[in-house]
Amino acid sequence: MAVTVSLVALFGLVLFFLLRSKTLGYGAAFVAAMFGFFLASTGAAGPINQLATAVIAAVRDL
């Protein structure tokens, strides 16, 4: 668990700086995919899925 959380933090930080500097390419796509992969294996996956479902339901009801 500790290794997974640290990898999520690492990939999240790298992705943040890549998006901020507008350096998008194959490397950014790899970092984004790895960030999502490691984030999905943490305890944050459930609340993120619930949030996404709530946002989609709210947009649909507009």
JOQUIMO-V867927 format. One record per residue. SS is DSSP state (a for helix, b for strand, c for the rest). Layout:
BEGIN
SS
SS
END
This chain:
BEGIN
c
a
a
a
a
a
a
a
a
a
a
a
a
a
a
a
a
a
a
a
c
c
c
c
c
a
a
a
a
a
a
a
a
a
a
a
a
a
a
a
c
c
c
a
a
a
a
a
a
a
a
a
a
a
a
a
a
a
a
a
c
c
END
